[in-house]
Amino acid sequence: MFQLKYSSIIDDLQKDTDEEELSEKEGNVELPVQVDTHFKKFNIKYSKAESKEEVKQAISTLEKEALLLNLIPIAFNDEMESALLISSLFLETRNSINIIWDYILISFRFYGEPEGIHKCYFAEFKRLDKFFVENSTLPLADGELIIDIFKYCVNINDNLLGHRGIEISNIDSTTSRIDTDAVMQESLLPGVSDTIGSSSLKDLILTRTENQMDTWKPIATNSMQEF
């Protein structure tokens, strides 16, 4: 009888231990990602596109994606309240966060780091991208910020301006599209090491101004004419 009770106690203790270990493992998987505070885990298609040709092909393909083109006017609908905008853009459309984050990533690889007041978008992208690489999701609390970064990336792409659903005055439609090869030659300049540690953005891209400053030389004749 004593042996039977002892065996039962051991079994119960082992069961409790197993349940605790299982709980810890599940906790490690879920933390810090919770369903009610984060998007469902998702993948993006072009995370490994890094070479000049791969990035050029990726952005060219994304510019023609029907889902992305349908999401752009929603993002630029300023009449929507924030909660409704987030719901319409992310919750009501399947795979929307996937293609939006894919486009943001490829856009920064294609055009490089912005300058001036727009540098904040790149800094926030780096922070969120690091979180995405580690957790395969993004915080719902950053939904508005993701929309703002997305809108910035659309605004710098001449090929997508007409899909925003807003009126543009005094713009020649014949010059609305840009030559992809020319942009890649001008903007996808020699990279520098990424010091922040996000593996989905291996190489930062030197800005056009930085590259020009590195190679700029004064013209003697012009300089003399100024005196």
Secondary structure, DSSP 8 states (H G I E B T S, - for coil): -HHHHHHHHHHHHHHHHHHHHHHHHHHHHHTT--TTTB------S-TT--SHHHHHHHHHHHTT-HHHHHHHHHHT-TTS-HHHHHIIIIISSTTHHHHHHHHHHHHHHHH----GGGHHHHHHHHHHHHHHHHHSS-BGGGHHHHHHHHHHHHHT-GGGGGGSSS---S--GGGSS--HHHHHHHHS--EEE-SS--TTS-EEE--HHHHHHHH----HHHHHHT-
